[in-house]
Amino acid sequence: ALRRLTGLLLSLENEHPTVDAMLAQFATWERELAQAVPADLTPRIGEGGEEKRVYLDHAFDVGAYNPCFPEYTFDHVDDQTASGRVTFPLVYEGPPGLVNGGFLAVFFDCVTQHQSCAAARTGKTRTLTVTYRRPTPILAELRFDIVRTEEDRAVTSTARLMSGDEVLCIGELKTVVNSPDKLTG
């Protein structure tokens, strides 16, 4: 909802009374929620340590609960391959009508780590390289596919983002191999 609302706000050209009302209400909600969260924002994983904030597992579809990340859908996912769909809304716009390249890097990191976590063999990112081949449109359903290989405690995932049969960009992510429960520092 926040992602959609931000898209509407970015589309406004003139002042609107609803925006003033929203800002006032946001300030109220911020004060109320600030009293409900722990003072220590260090992440807490597992049971105990309730004085710290809970860490939400970012491995599986972080865009479903964090509006700063894109939402995507997997049609197929296994240990070696995956495929799915994504539509970048207005909030990811960089150049007019196109996705900002930094958001494409975030997208590749999300989907490749999601696939690796589904395989129960993931790890911290070593490198992420994005090759931009064609401009990527916002507001258009796009397809992606991923090929994942693992050897010698390393995972390499190569993902492509496509419009029809045209490859728009390619992301290659290299990580250290771990099980998801070993991701803490």
N, C-alpha and C positions, 0 to 999 in steps of 0.2 A: 504494500500500500504506500509506503514512504517513497519507493522508487517511482511509482505511478504519479503520486502527488508532486514529486520534484519535477517530473517531466511536464506536468501541467504548469507549474510555476515558471519553468524555463520557456514555456510557450507564450506566456503573457507579454504583451507589448506595453500595456498601460497599467497604472495603479489600479488596485481593486480592493474594496473594503474587506473582503474575505481574508486577504493576506495580512492585514493589520490584526484581525481577530485571531488568525492562526498564530502569529508571533506572540501575542499576549498569552494565548493558551499554552503554547510551547514552553514559555517561561514558567508557568505554573506547574506543568507536568515535570519539567526539569527539576524544580525545587522538591517536588513530592518524591520523585524517583531517587534523587540524590540521598534522601534520608533512608532509603530501603536497601541500598547497595553497601557492601563492606567498604570500610575505609581503606583497607589494603587491597590494591588492584593487582597484586601479584597473582598469577594464575594458580588455581588449586585443581589438581587432578585426583580423582578418586574421593574416598571418604576421609573425613577429618579435616581440620583446618578451616572451619566455616568462617573465620575472620578474613579469609581471602576470597577473591571472586572465583566463581566456578569457571573452569575452562570448557568451552563448548568445542566438541570435536569438529575441526574445520575440514576434515577429510571428505565428508559426504555432503555434497550439495550445499555449500556454505551460502550460496545465493538465495536459498529458500528462507534463510532467517537473517541475513545481513544485506541490506540494500546497497552496500558499497561493492558487492560482487555480482557478476551476471548470473541469471538463472539459465539453466540448460536442462535438457532431458536426454538420458541415455536410451537408445533403442536396443542396444546390445552391449554387454560388457563381460569379458572373461579375462584370464591371466595374460593373454597375448594381444588381444584385439578389443577394440570398442568402437562404437559409433553412436551418433546422436544428433540432436538439433539444438539450435540457439537462435534467438532473436534479440538483438541488442536494441533496447529502447532509447529514447531521446537522451537520457541522462549520460549515455556513453559517447555522445557526439563530440568530435574534435573538429576537423574541417567540415564545412556545411554538408549535411546528409551522410557523413561517414563516421565510422568508429575511430576514436582516438587510439593510436597504436599502443599506448601503455595499457589500456583496458584489454587489448588482444593478448598481451603478455600475461596479464592476470587470468584471463580466461584459460589460456593454455596451461598455466600452473594449476588451476582448479581442476580441470577435467583429467589431466594426466595423473595428478596426485589422487584424485577420486578413484580412478581405475586401479592404481597401485594399492591403495588401501583396501579396495574390494578383493584384491589378490592376497591381502594380508602380508604384503612385502613392500613397504614404502620406506621413505627416509627423507632426510633433509636435503634440500636442493643444493647441488653443487654449481650447476650452470643452467641457464635458460637462454636459448638463442631463438629469436624470432626473425624469420625472413618474410618480408612483405613483398608480395608479387603484384597484387592488384588492390585498389581501394576497397574497403569493406563497408557495405551500406548498413545504416541503422534501419530499424523497422522492417527488416526482410528476414524471413526464415532461412537460415543457413544450415548446412550439414557439416559435421566434423567426423573424422575417423582417427584412430590412434593405433599404432603398432608399438608394442612394449617388449623389450628384451631384457634379460637379467643374466649377468655373469660376473664372477669374481667380486661379489659384494657391491655391485653397481647395477643400477637400472637406467636404461636409456629408453625414453618414450618419444616417439615422433608423431605429432598430431598435425593434421591438415584441416583447414577451414575452407569450405567450398560453397559457392553459389552455383547450383546445378552441377555441371562437370568442371567448372572453372575453379582452380585452386587460387584462393585469395591470399593466404599466408600459411606458413609452416612454423610450428614451434617444436624445438627439440629440448627436452628436459633431461638432465642427468642428475641422479640422486644416489646417495649412499643407501645400501640395502639394510633395512631394519624391519622388525615387526612393528605395527602401529603403537604397541604399548611401550616402545623404547624411544619415542619421539621427544620425551622431556629432556631438558638441558641438564 
